[in-house]
């Protein structure tokens, strides 16, 4: 006999906003990493074609950490709540990684700075994953189905705002506040170090806002909102091995979304890793040699290119924050699948257009397209997925869903560097073109996805 259906209370926009406010700080730290990690590692001696090998660390951490955290956050209940302990621990550990990564040179007595930097990159990403996945699950925990698109769109807005601040912070400190950007030898510029410290403080502060302002449903109340039939399996098998059982039983919608996610995140990874060397050579004219072989004048140009990449990354995140306001309306009018497909096509065109640009200012237009795709990537797949997942398994399935985010990044990390070195002749601009093509493939795959909520609504 089916359990009686109880509807979750509708929340105000302010409540939805506070629910995801911590994501603003997390994404600020994540953006600092995305924009600056490649040039920090190059400062410590990494070659351009080996960058993707170091960048295998973030998706690998996601592959390991997120399903485990999702599983245990499903079965955790403390005085602080269900998901909130993970927000706090993850943000504190990530803050430690942010502060220490650009200062890895102080540990050279123990290990080469490059390896210490890679180690702190690992700590940061494991910690970001501890904090991020429960935020995804929290939206699905607390919101009724018809507010989930709004919930993930609000999350996207905050992600965008945080990423703009994180992406622009080094440029702002150097150009608006006069903080030194000089970097003799293999040192990291001071404006980068200070940016990471500021990002760490802001991240912890933003997460505390969510922790203090949000009340989670206790387990017994969450069960009341469960609309599926109760079965002996529902509360059983809470051990670690349950993750593998859940993986085998994932909903069809999740399997269908896997291809969309694969090509979307393959594209994003290529953009994050190779934008700075691609733009430094293709638009700023630095030679196709390793960073350590550049003259001091060429290194200065390269740093300017890196700062500009921060600006345009801020642009795409800012556009995503604005476009996220329109996603619920577009999804209602066009459907979530069509909205996502159109957004991905626009993003693909934006990335491919970089090949045809010679003026750095014009990159802003390219990033407008990427921002539209990014907004949809952060909202639509989760809104589609949430309707197909049992409430009691929301955390673990959101974590398992992350497999289809991290696996394409691992694939790109393995093949991206060799492709740049051997196929593209060291010219990373072609990695950005391939990323644009991957966005287009992802758009086509969206139409294979069954959106359960839309089907039931019709």
Buried (B, 14 or more C-beta within 10 A) or exposed (E): EEBEEEEBEEBEEEBBBBBBBBBBBBBBBBBBBBBBBBBBBBBBBBBBBBBBBBBBBBBBBBBEBBBBBBBBBBBBBEEBBBBBBBBBBBBBBBBBBBBBBBBBBEBEEEEBBBBBBBBBBBBBBBBBBBBBBBBBBBBBBBBEBEBBBBBBBBBBBBBBBBBBBBBBBBBBBBBEEEBEBEBEEBBBBBBBBBBBBBBBBBBBBBBBBBBEBBEBBEBEEBBEBBEEEEEEEBEEEEEEEBBEEBBEEBBEBBEBBBBBBBBBBBBBBBBBBBBBBBBBBBBBEBEEBBBBEBEEEBBBBBBBBBBBBBBBBBBBBBBBBBBBEEBBEBBEEEBBBBBBBBBBBBBBBBBBBBBEBEEBEEBBBBBBBBBBBBBBBBBBBBBBBBBBBBBBBBBBBBBBBBBBBBBBBBBBBEEBBBBBBEEBEBBBBBBBBBBBBBBBBBBBBBEEBBBBBBEEEE
